[in-house]
Amino acid sequence: LTNSGKSTVLNLLTNAKAEVAEHPYTTTEPEVGMLDYLDVKIQLVEIPSTFTKDVMSIVRGCDLIVLVLDGTKDLDAQRKELINLLEKFRIRINKRPKNIEIKKMHASGIEVRGIKNLIGSLEELKEVLQASGYSNCIVVLNEKASIDDVMDALDKSLVYKKAVEVVTKVGKLSVDEIKKSIWNSLELIRVYPKPIGKEKESKPVVLKKGATVKDFAEKIGWKFLQHFKYAKICGKSVKHGTARVGLEHVLEDGDVVELHA
């Protein structure tokens, strides 16, 4: 919200020099800065508190939201206002969509699989599906789900984002703690390439947690994937020292990878 200290936070975390002032709506255009953490550069964008459709499209496309709250005011009220604002733009934070599969068919009516997981009436579910243009479809409920959950699954405009909070104006902000919170919430890992016969590179490849050797090879554009023999790994994903692994080996943060064909 306006005057919450967003520009101050951006300046502390990055190389940005956003204007900081007491009057409201100081930030009129998105301000960009680069956060350096653990050899990784992360782009931070401060959006104006006008929350126009244009700037909210930045939020819809981001990897993480940092909610900045003024510690001298009611935190719950600010949090509620921001959550309601995000919901208005079909952005839901710190939740995940239910595991529901909906597939249109040519002509078979409505078939519901996993009916034991439905919380609510089957007739109401069918009415919702028909009203949304799914008169012929298969619905698979892979976990407990309500009618509202199914409606959310039908809503293609709804996006889910992780969010962290920073509370300002109540003592000195811990830059290291904020950076750590952002990095951990992004759920990324750093993997360092090591060319054969050379030292590891200083700049890591950034991948999602759970990424494999194959994901790493594809990310760096390795040209010999079809002739892959093995990868030599040094790091937390192997038990001792260095080990030879295959394409499906799951990497961990800080691993050093040498590809062989």
MISEKE-697760 format. One record per residue (C-alpha): residue number from 1; residue in three letters; x, y, z. Coordinates in nm, 3 decimals. Layout:
MISEKE-697760
<r NUM,"ALA",<X,Y,Z>>
...
END
This chain:
MISEKE-697760
<r 1,"LEU",<0.000,0.000,0.000>>
<r 2,"THR",<0.111,0.360,-0.044>>
<r 3,"ASN",<0.372,0.488,0.205>>
<r 4,"SER",<0.441,0.136,0.330>>
<r 5,"GLY",<0.813,0.164,0.252>>
<r 6,"LYS",<0.832,-0.030,-0.075>>
<r 7,"SER",<1.091,0.202,-0.230>>
<r 8,"THR",<1.306,0.184,0.082>>
<r 9,"VAL",<1.299,-0.196,0.071>>
<r 10,"LEU",<1.381,-0.200,-0.301>>
<r 11,"ASN",<1.678,0.035,-0.250>>
<r 12,"LEU",<1.809,-0.171,0.042>>
<r 13,"LEU",<1.795,-0.500,-0.147>>
<r 14,"THR",<1.912,-0.388,-0.491>>
<r 15,"ASN",<2.109,-0.133,-0.690>>
<r 16,"ALA",<1.793,0.073,-0.746>>
<r 17,"LYS",<1.766,0.438,-0.647>>
<r 18,"ALA",<1.391,0.474,-0.624>>
<r 19,"GLU",<1.260,0.801,-0.483>>
<r 20,"VAL",<1.161,0.788,-0.117>>
<r 21,"ALA",<0.921,1.055,0.012>>
<r 22,"GLU",<0.657,1.113,0.279>>
<r 23,"HIS",<0.378,1.203,0.036>>
<r 24,"PRO",<0.156,0.921,-0.096>>
<r 25,"TYR",<0.195,0.758,-0.439>>
<r 26,"THR",<0.560,0.859,-0.480>>
<r 27,"THR",<0.615,0.567,-0.715>>
<r 28,"THR",<0.425,0.635,-1.038>>
<r 29,"GLU",<0.595,0.380,-1.267>>
<r 30,"PRO",<0.736,0.032,-1.195>>
<r 31,"GLU",<1.086,0.057,-1.045>>
<r 32,"VAL",<1.335,-0.221,-1.121>>
<r 33,"GLY",<1.641,-0.338,-0.929>>
<r 34,"MET",<1.869,-0.645,-0.930>>
<r 35,"LEU",<1.916,-0.842,-0.610>>
<r 36,"ASP",<2.247,-1.033,-0.584>>
<r 37,"TYR",<2.233,-1.346,-0.370>>
<r 38,"LEU",<2.446,-1.661,-0.371>>
<r 39,"ASP",<2.589,-1.588,-0.720>>
<r 40,"VAL",<2.236,-1.540,-0.855>>
<r 41,"LYS",<2.076,-1.220,-0.986>>
<r 42,"ILE",<1.706,-1.182,-0.908>>
<r 43,"GLN",<1.500,-0.903,-1.062>>
<r 44,"LEU",<1.280,-0.710,-0.820>>
<r 45,"VAL",<1.004,-0.482,-0.947>>
<r 46,"GLU",<0.830,-0.233,-0.723>>
<r 47,"ILE",<0.484,-0.154,-0.856>>
<r 48,"PRO",<0.292,0.169,-0.791>>
<r 49,"SER",<0.019,0.154,-0.528>>
<r 50,"THR",<-0.237,0.263,-0.787>>
<r 51,"PHE",<-0.269,-0.108,-0.880>>
<r 52,"THR",<-0.379,-0.047,-1.236>>
<r 53,"LYS",<-0.444,-0.337,-1.473>>
<r 54,"ASP",<-0.110,-0.278,-1.648>>
<r 55,"VAL",<0.102,-0.301,-1.334>>
<r 56,"MET",<-0.099,-0.592,-1.195>>
<r 57,"SER",<-0.008,-0.787,-1.509>>
<r 58,"ILE",<0.349,-0.774,-1.373>>
<r 59,"VAL",<0.226,-0.941,-1.054>>
<r 60,"ARG",<0.040,-1.209,-1.251>>
<r 61,"GLY",<0.361,-1.293,-1.436>>
<r 62,"CYS",<0.604,-1.289,-1.144>>
<r 63,"ASP",<0.760,-1.582,-0.957>>
<r 64,"LEU",<0.708,-1.442,-0.607>>
<r 65,"ILE",<0.522,-1.156,-0.440>>
<r 66,"VAL",<0.673,-0.954,-0.153>>
<r 67,"LEU",<0.400,-0.787,0.049>>
<r 68,"VAL",<0.536,-0.477,0.224>>
<r 69,"LEU",<0.346,-0.389,0.542>>
<r 70,"ASP",<0.375,-0.072,0.751>>
<r 71,"GLY",<0.461,-0.186,1.105>>
<r 72,"THR",<0.311,0.129,1.259>>
<r 73,"LYS",<-0.037,0.040,1.131>>
<r 74,"ASP",<-0.276,-0.254,1.167>>
<r 75,"LEU",<-0.096,-0.544,0.999>>
<r 76,"ASP",<-0.404,-0.765,0.968>>
<r 77,"ALA",<-0.604,-0.487,0.803>>
<r 78,"GLN",<-0.325,-0.420,0.553>>
<r 79,"ARG",<-0.284,-0.791,0.482>>
<r 80,"LYS",<-0.658,-0.833,0.425>>
<r 81,"GLU",<-0.670,-0.532,0.193>>
<r 82,"LEU",<-0.382,-0.664,-0.017>>
<r 83,"ILE",<-0.526,-1.017,-0.036>>
<r 84,"ASN",<-0.864,-0.878,-0.147>>
<r 85,"LEU",<-0.688,-0.665,-0.408>>
<r 86,"LEU",<-0.499,-0.966,-0.543>>
<r 87,"GLU",<-0.820,-1.172,-0.552>>
<r 88,"LYS",<-0.981,-0.895,-0.759>>
<r 89,"PHE",<-0.714,-0.957,-1.022>>
<r 90,"ARG",<-0.757,-1.337,-0.989>>
<r 91,"ILE",<-0.430,-1.385,-0.800>>
<r 92,"ARG",<-0.432,-1.627,-0.508>>
<r 93,"ILE",<-0.135,-1.640,-0.270>>
<r 94,"ASN",<0.023,-1.920,-0.068>>
<r 95,"LYS",<-0.232,-2.175,-0.182>>
<r 96,"ARG",<-0.224,-2.443,-0.448>>
<r 97,"PRO",<-0.490,-2.551,-0.691>>
<r 98,"LYS",<-0.665,-2.877,-0.611>>
<r 99,"ASN",<-0.557,-3.179,-0.813>>
<r 100,"ILE",<-0.855,-3.180,-1.049>>
<r 101,"GLU",<-0.846,-3.283,-1.414>>
<r 102,"ILE",<-1.119,-3.168,-1.653>>
<r 103,"LYS",<-1.116,-3.282,-2.013>>
<r 104,"LYS",<-1.377,-3.199,-2.275>>
<r 105,"MET",<-1.509,-3.490,-2.481>>
<r 106,"HIS",<-1.705,-3.494,-2.807>>
<r 107,"ALA",<-2.021,-3.662,-2.686>>
<r 108,"SER",<-2.036,-3.869,-2.369>>
<r 109,"GLY",<-2.216,-3.652,-2.114>>
<r 110,"ILE",<-2.046,-3.582,-1.782>>
<r 111,"GLU",<-1.838,-3.857,-1.622>>
<r 112,"VAL",<-1.696,-3.798,-1.274>>
<r 113,"ARG",<-1.410,-4.016,-1.153>>
<r 114,"GLY",<-1.303,-4.013,-0.790>>
<r 115,"ILE",<-1.659,-3.931,-0.682>>
<r 116,"LYS",<-1.571,-4.025,-0.321>>
<r 117,"ASN",<-1.354,-3.710,-0.310>>
<r 118,"LEU",<-1.643,-3.476,-0.395>>
<r 119,"ILE",<-1.752,-3.249,-0.111>>
<r 120,"GLY",<-2.102,-3.152,-0.217>>
<r 121,"SER",<-2.376,-3.266,-0.450>>
<r 122,"LEU",<-2.311,-3.444,-0.779>>
<r 123,"GLU",<-2.612,-3.269,-0.932>>
<r 124,"GLU",<-2.472,-2.926,-0.838>>
<r 125,"LEU",<-2.135,-3.023,-0.983>>
<r 126,"LYS",<-2.297,-3.118,-1.313>>
<r 127,"GLU",<-2.493,-2.790,-1.320>>
<r 128,"VAL",<-2.171,-2.592,-1.270>>
<r 129,"LEU",<-1.995,-2.784,-1.547>>
<r 130,"GLN",<-2.283,-2.740,-1.791>>
<r 131,"ALA",<-2.305,-2.367,-1.715>>
<r 132,"SER",<-1.934,-2.340,-1.797>>
<r 133,"GLY",<-1.975,-2.513,-2.132>>
<r 134,"TYR",<-1.865,-2.860,-2.020>>
<r 135,"SER",<-2.172,-3.064,-2.112>>
<r 136,"ASN",<-1.951,-3.347,-2.239>>
<r 137,"CYS",<-1.643,-3.404,-2.025>>
<r 138,"ILE",<-1.451,-3.625,-1.787>>
<r 139,"VAL",<-1.373,-3.485,-1.441>>
<r 140,"VAL",<-1.112,-3.659,-1.228>>
<r 141,"LEU",<-1.103,-3.563,-0.859>>
<r 142,"ASN",<-0.764,-3.679,-0.734>>
<r 143,"GLU",<-0.818,-3.538,-0.384>>
<r 144,"LYS",<-1.096,-3.401,-0.164>>
<r 145,"ALA",<-1.253,-3.108,-0.349>>
<r 146,"SER",<-1.561,-2.888,-0.313>>
<r 147,"ILE",<-1.780,-2.738,-0.585>>
<r 148,"ASP",<-1.589,-2.411,-0.536>>
<r 149,"ASP",<-1.262,-2.596,-0.598>>
<r 150,"VAL",<-1.400,-2.729,-0.926>>
<r 151,"MET",<-1.511,-2.377,-1.022>>
<r 152,"ASP",<-1.157,-2.257,-0.952>>
<r 153,"ALA",<-1.020,-2.534,-1.174>>
<r 154,"LEU",<-1.250,-2.414,-1.453>>
<r 155,"ASP",<-1.132,-2.053,-1.412>>
<r 156,"LYS",<-0.844,-2.012,-1.656>>
<r 157,"SER",<-0.780,-1.655,-1.536>>
<r 158,"LEU",<-0.689,-1.768,-1.182>>
<r 159,"VAL",<-0.317,-1.780,-1.100>>
<r 160,"TYR",<-0.143,-1.905,-0.785>>
<r 161,"LYS",<0.161,-1.726,-0.642>>
<r 162,"LYS",<0.383,-1.763,-0.340>>
<r 163,"ALA",<0.418,-1.458,-0.119>>
<r 164,"VAL",<0.638,-1.341,0.169>>
<r 165,"GLU",<0.597,-1.041,0.397>>
<r 166,"VAL",<0.832,-0.762,0.494>>
<r 167,"VAL",<0.730,-0.538,0.784>>
<r 168,"THR",<0.881,-0.188,0.776>>
<r 169,"LYS",<0.918,0.105,1.020>>
<r 170,"VAL",<0.970,-0.112,1.330>>
<r 171,"GLY",<1.345,-0.120,1.370>>
<r 172,"LYS",<1.625,-0.186,1.125>>
<r 173,"LEU",<1.541,-0.420,0.839>>
<r 174,"SER",<1.761,-0.730,0.812>>
<r 175,"VAL",<1.870,-0.733,0.448>>
<r 176,"ASP",<2.023,-1.080,0.477>>
<r 177,"GLU",<1.707,-1.227,0.628>>
<r 178,"ILE",<1.486,-1.074,0.359>>
<r 179,"LYS",<1.715,-1.200,0.083>>
<r 180,"LYS",<1.719,-1.546,0.238>>
<r 181,"SER",<1.339,-1.550,0.267>>
<r 182,"ILE",<1.300,-1.449,-0.099>>
<r 183,"TRP",<1.550,-1.711,-0.217>>
<r 184,"ASN",<1.398,-1.994,-0.012>>
<r 185,"SER",<1.045,-1.907,-0.124>>
<r 186,"LEU",<1.145,-1.915,-0.492>>
<r 187,"GLU",<1.234,-2.284,-0.448>>
<r 188,"LEU",<1.530,-2.268,-0.685>>
<r 189,"ILE",<1.866,-2.443,-0.688>>
<r 190,"ARG",<2.208,-2.339,-0.819>>
<r 191,"VAL",<2.397,-2.590,-1.030>>
<r 192,"TYR",<2.754,-2.513,-1.140>>
<r 193,"PRO",<2.871,-2.639,-1.482>>
<r 194,"LYS",<3.219,-2.791,-1.495>>
<r 195,"PRO",<3.372,-2.832,-1.841>>
<r 196,"ILE",<3.580,-3.152,-1.872>>
<r 197,"GLY",<3.937,-3.090,-1.758>>
<r 198,"LYS",<3.862,-2.741,-1.625>>
<r 199,"GLU",<3.752,-2.574,-1.302>>
<r 200,"LYS",<3.383,-2.526,-1.232>>
<r 201,"GLU",<3.228,-2.208,-1.370>>
<r 202,"SER",<3.164,-1.925,-1.123>>
<r 203,"LYS",<2.816,-1.849,-1.252>>
<r 204,"PRO",<2.556,-2.115,-1.168>>
<r 205,"VAL",<2.267,-2.238,-1.376>>
<r 206,"VAL",<1.943,-2.170,-1.187>>
<r 207,"LEU",<1.683,-2.447,-1.192>>
<r 208,"LYS",<1.364,-2.537,-1.008>>
<r 209,"LYS",<1.394,-2.772,-0.708>>
<r 210,"GLY",<1.357,-3.130,-0.826>>
<r 211,"ALA",<1.540,-3.063,-1.154>>
<r 212,"THR",<1.738,-3.351,-1.307>>
<r 213,"VAL",<2.065,-3.382,-1.496>>
<r 214,"LYS",<1.859,-3.384,-1.815>>
<r 215,"ASP",<1.695,-3.053,-1.718>>
<r 216,"PHE",<2.041,-2.909,-1.654>>
<r 217,"ALA",<2.174,-3.030,-1.991>>
<r 218,"GLU",<1.875,-2.885,-2.174>>
<r 219,"LYS",<1.901,-2.553,-1.988>>
<r 220,"ILE",<2.264,-2.501,-2.096>>
<r 221,"GLY",<2.186,-2.613,-2.450>>
<r 222,"TRP",<2.422,-2.911,-2.439>>
<r 223,"LYS",<2.445,-3.043,-2.796>>
<r 224,"PHE",<2.536,-3.404,-2.716>>
<r 225,"LEU",<2.228,-3.510,-2.519>>
<r 226,"GLN",<2.147,-3.799,-2.753>>
<r 227,"HIS",<2.502,-3.932,-2.703>>
<r 228,"PHE",<2.497,-3.887,-2.322>>
<r 229,"LYS",<2.700,-4.146,-2.129>>
<r 230,"TYR",<2.705,-4.016,-1.772>>
<r 231,"ALA",<2.745,-3.707,-1.554>>
<r 232,"LYS",<3.002,-3.662,-1.281>>
<r 233,"ILE",<2.844,-3.495,-0.981>>
<r 234,"CYS",<3.008,-3.336,-0.681>>
<r 235,"GLY",<2.773,-3.201,-0.417>>
<r 236,"LYS",<2.486,-3.274,-0.181>>
<r 237,"SER",<2.294,-3.495,-0.424>>
<r 238,"VAL",<2.558,-3.771,-0.402>>
<r 239,"LYS",<2.670,-3.950,-0.088>>
<r 240,"HIS",<3.047,-3.933,-0.108>>
<r 241,"GLY",<3.280,-3.707,-0.305>>
<r 242,"THR",<3.212,-3.746,-0.676>>
<r 243,"ALA",<2.976,-3.996,-0.838>>
<r 244,"ARG",<2.866,-4.097,-1.186>>
<r 245,"VAL",<2.492,-4.060,-1.244>>
<r 246,"GLY",<2.234,-4.079,-1.523>>
<r 247,"LEU",<2.001,-3.825,-1.682>>
<r 248,"GLU",<1.722,-3.879,-1.427>>
<r 249,"HIS",<1.942,-3.807,-1.124>>
<r 250,"VAL",<1.782,-3.530,-0.914>>
<r 251,"LEU",<2.015,-3.238,-0.844>>
<r 252,"GLU",<2.050,-3.034,-0.525>>
<r 253,"ASP",<2.157,-2.678,-0.453>>
<r 254,"GLY",<2.529,-2.620,-0.505>>
<r 255,"ASP",<2.595,-2.933,-0.712>>
<r 256,"VAL",<2.881,-2.924,-0.963>>
<r 257,"VAL",<2.804,-3.111,-1.287>>
<r 258,"GLU",<3.037,-3.240,-1.556>>
<r 259,"LEU",<2.863,-3.393,-1.859>>
<r 260,"HIS",<3.016,-3.676,-2.062>>
<r 261,"ALA",<2.917,-3.810,-2.405>>
END
